[in-house]
Amino acid sequence: MLSPFAKQVHKLLRTVPKGRVTTYKELANAMDTKAFRAIGQVMRSNPNAPNTPCHRVVSANGTLGGFMGEKSGPKVLKKIRLLKKEGTLVHGNRVVDFNRKLYKFQNPNR
């Protein structure tokens, strides 16, 4: 069972279009919180992947960050494959054309 916080993260994340990425910081800002690490934990234990596309969440500098609790290895390679399948390329552990690919949430509270 997901917590109300996790449900909110998942709901927001499902709005990120294919071919785009967002960041832990953008998710936190949209939720009016500073709980970046908590958002990372929600992503780590995502039971609804790929319907809740946690592979579209990257670090604020455009690097991949982690995936499924790992920072490297087969799981991160899977993240790269999922992103590539959606039209987002990765080079040197960084999203290519990150600023153009970055999805920012519309938040009426900002």
N, C-alpha and C positions, 0 to 999 in steps of 0.2 A: 504494500500500500504506500502510495506516495504522500509525502507531507504537503501541506498547502503551499509551502515555499517551492518545493520540487514541481508541483503541478503548474505553478505560475511560470517557472523557468521553461518547462516543456511547452506550455502554451505559446510563449513568446518564440521559442526556438522553431516551432513548426511554421512560423510566418516567414522565416528566412528562405528566400527563393533558391531553387537549384541554380548552381553557377555563381553563387555569392557566398560570402563568409561573414561571420560576425565575431565579436570578441567577448571574453568574459566581462570585460569592462563595459561594453555596450549593453550586455544583458543586465548587468548590475545597475547601470544608469537608468535603463528603462524601468527597472523595478524600484528605483529610488532607494538603493541600498549600496553599501560598500562591501558587501559580502562576496567578493570575487572568489575566494577560496571555497566558500560553500557552494557556489555555482559550479566550480570545478568538480566538487564531490558529487553533485547531482549528475553531471555529465559522466563521471566515472562509473556510476552505477545505473546507467540508463537502461531500464528493462524494455523500452519501446523502440529501440533502434531497429531499422533505420527510419521508422515513421516519425520519431523525434530525432532529427538529424544532428546528433552531437558532433559528427565529423566536420560540420560546418563552423565549429567554434575554434578559433585560433587565438594566439597571444596578441596583445595590442600592438606589437611591432611587426606583425605579419608572419612570424615564425609559427610553426605548427603547434607547439605546445605538446600536450600529451594526447593519448587516445586509449581508452579502456584501461586506464591506470598505468600506462607505460609511456616512457619518453623516447624510446627507440625500439627497433626490432620489428618483428612481423606485424604487430598491431598497428604501429605507426605507418608501416608500408601499406596496410589495408586502408588507413585513413587517406593516404595519398591516392590510392586507386579509386576510392569512392569519390574524392574531390575531382580527379581527372575525368571520371565517367560523367560527371555533371558539368564539365567544361572549365574547371578551376585547375590550373597548372601549378606545380610546386617545383622550385629549383633551389638547391642548397638549403633545404628545410624551411623555405620561405615561400609564401603565396606569391606567384608572379602577378604583377600589376595589382598589388594589395589595395592601394587606395581606391582604385576603380571597382574592385570586387567587394569592398567593405560595405556591408548592409548596416545602416543605422536605423534604429527603431523610431517610429513616430511616437513621441511621448508628450501628452498634453501637460504634464506636470513640469516639464523643463522650460 
